[in-house]
């Protein structure tokens, strides 16, 4: 086990390249099961969750080979020998549920232990199973999930919630189903758009990409492809927050500004500004972190919502930024009931936060943070703790960094390249 030792109070400076989108890479990896031809994936982030997904593919019988360049992999699922997701791997990653759709479509069967991943409140799986059942699958639950189907048939499908991973499972099952499927109330995040674009490049017929109504005409067979994963806008948002609270000067290359519009509005309420030129953004030194009141001097609110709303995965980051902004803001986390509980660690560092209930916090800043002993509860809260520690005075240590490194590629070394005083050491 490793931990981070961080000496705070020093601004970051320099240039960093955005990694590939973790949340796009994971379903795209699962989607390689939909063909018996080779698939080349590019710009794949070097993170724990990706490694686990590749291990699952290998245990199922696929061949996974790293390419000559970093972030490039050749996946060939020509000989799938098993329909059972290994328990030891399933419990490591929430995204193991993403094998359900492609495995049922390809082989007619999957046995899936309950998935692991972040503990950020109840994350129901009902929508996945309801969607697969509507397409013709049978779901049996007895300690593990057993999903079988003789034939999937297209259907008009209205999801009971706009779940990202349930939408992805429904898409991957529908592309090989007989006839037409219409998915309404579909999630439409950039990672879902990436999955759809990859599948279309394999020969699928998906229309309405980027909207909440997807029309999918099933095909008999999909082929191989080469596909490059888009930029991770969650990582970009995290680096923006880091630059702002350390009063640093940061340039981020390889971004997709189209996916930063709501993020820019949210951070803008705290006075954070950046400049855009093509796929490069620059967060200049000397940010005037100040809460911008609503009309009439009212306290503003920042809340999350399904795309294109403010991303829930950046709520932990923007809470940390708010502790360093002059003024008062209400943060309303509407989508996960346990995601706010990490703020007690920020309070212990000196942040002025009132946790109203599991979903709302009132933050008054700027607060003078001090180094502390911390434990990462999940990917994004862990990154928020890293940001807080780098903004704080003195030394902090962060345990359970496995949770952070599930979502952030080579984090400690990349931060050191920007001047951060962070070490990754064994306990």
Rosetta blueprint (number, residue, H / E / L):
1 X L
2 X E
3 X E
4 X E
5 X E
6 X E
7 X E
8 X E
9 X L
10 X L
11 X L
12 X L
13 X E
14 X E
15 X E
16 X E
17 X E
18 X L
19 X L
20 X E
21 X L
22 X H
23 X H
24 X H
25 X H
26 X H
27 X H
28 X H
29 X H
30 X H
31 X H
32 X H
33 X H
34 X H
35 X L
36 X L
37 X L
38 X L
39 X E
40 X E
41 X E
42 X E
43 X L
44 X L
45 X L
46 X L
47 X L
48 X H
49 X H
50 X H
51 X H
52 X H
53 X H
54 X H
55 X H
56 X H
57 X H
58 X H
59 X H
60 X H
61 X L
62 X L
63 X E
64 X E
65 X E
66 X E
67 X L
68 X L
69 X L
70 X L
71 X L
72 X L
73 X E
74 X E
75 X E
76 X E
77 X L
78 X L
79 X L
80 X L
81 X L
82 X L
83 X L
84 X E
85 X L
86 X L
87 X H
88 X H
89 X H
90 X H
91 X L
92 X L
93 X L
94 X H
95 X H
96 X H
97 X H
98 X H
99 X H
100 X H
101 X H
102 X H
103 X H
104 X H
105 X H
106 X H
107 X H
108 X L
109 X E
110 X E
111 X E
112 X E
113 X E
114 X L
115 X L
116 X L
117 X L
118 X L
119 X L
120 X L
121 X L
122 X L
123 X L
124 X L
125 X L
126 X H
127 X H
128 X H
129 X H
130 X H
131 X H
132 X H
133 X H
134 X H
135 X L
136 X L
137 X L
138 X E
139 X E
140 X E
141 X E
142 X L
143 X L
144 X E
145 X E
146 X E
147 X E
148 X E
149 X L
150 X L
151 X L
152 X L
153 X E
154 X L
155 X L
156 X E
157 X E
158 X E
159 X L
160 X L
161 X L
162 X L
163 X L
164 X H
165 X H
166 X H
167 X H
168 X H
169 X H
170 X H
171 X H
172 X H
173 X H
174 X H
175 X L
176 X L
177 X L
178 X E
179 X L
180 X E
181 X E
182 X E
183 X E
184 X E
185 X L
186 X L
187 X L
188 X L
189 X L
190 X H
191 X H
192 X H
193 X H
194 X H
195 X H
196 X H
197 X H
198 X H
199 X H
200 X H
201 X H
202 X L
203 X L
204 X L
205 X E
206 X E
207 X E
208 X L
209 X L
210 X L
211 X L
212 X L
213 X E
214 X E
215 X E
216 X E
217 X E
218 X L
219 X L
220 X L
221 X L
222 X L
223 X L
224 X L
225 X E
226 X E
227 X E
228 X E
229 X L
230 X L
231 X E
232 X L
233 X H
234 X H
235 X H
236 X H
237 X H
238 X H
239 X H
240 X H
241 X H
242 X H
243 X H
244 X H
245 X H
246 X L
247 X L
248 X L
249 X E
250 X E
251 X E
252 X E
253 X E
254 X L
255 X L
256 X L
257 X H
258 X H
259 X H
260 X H
261 X H
262 X H
263 X H
264 X H
265 X H
266 X H
267 X H
268 X H
269 X L
270 X L
271 X L
272 X L
273 X L
274 X L
275 X E
276 X E
277 X E
278 X L
279 X L
280 X E
281 X E
282 X E
283 X E
284 X L
285 X L
286 X L
287 X L
288 X L
289 X L
290 X E
291 X L
292 X L
293 X L
294 X E
295 X H
296 X H
297 X H
298 X E
299 X L
300 X E
301 X E
302 X E
303 X E
304 X E
305 X L
306 X L
307 X L
308 X L
309 X L
310 X E
311 X L
312 X H
313 X H
314 X H
315 X H
316 X H
317 X H
318 X H
319 X H
320 X H
321 X H
322 X H
323 X L
324 X L
325 X L
326 X E
327 X E
328 X E
329 X E
330 X E
331 X E
332 X E
333 X L
334 X L
335 X L
336 X L
337 X L
338 X L
339 X H
340 X H
341 X H
342 X H
343 X H
344 X H
345 X H
346 X H
347 X H
348 X H
349 X H
350 X L
351 X L
352 X E
353 X E
354 X E
355 X E
356 X E
357 X E
358 X L
359 X L
360 X E
361 X E
362 X E
363 X E
364 X E
365 X E
366 X L
367 X L
368 X L
369 X L
370 X E
371 X L
372 X L
373 X E
374 X E
375 X E
376 X L
377 X L
378 X L
379 X H
380 X H
381 X H
382 X H
383 X H
384 X H
385 X H
386 X H
387 X H
388 X H
389 X H
390 X H
391 X H
392 X L
393 X E
394 X E
395 X E
396 X E
397 X E
398 X E
399 X E
400 X L
401 X L
402 X H
403 X H
404 X H
405 X H
406 X L
407 X L
408 X L
409 X L
410 X L
411 X H
412 X H
413 X H
414 X H
415 X H
416 X H
417 X H
418 X L
419 X L
420 X L
421 X E
422 X E
423 X E
424 X E
425 X E
426 X E
427 X L
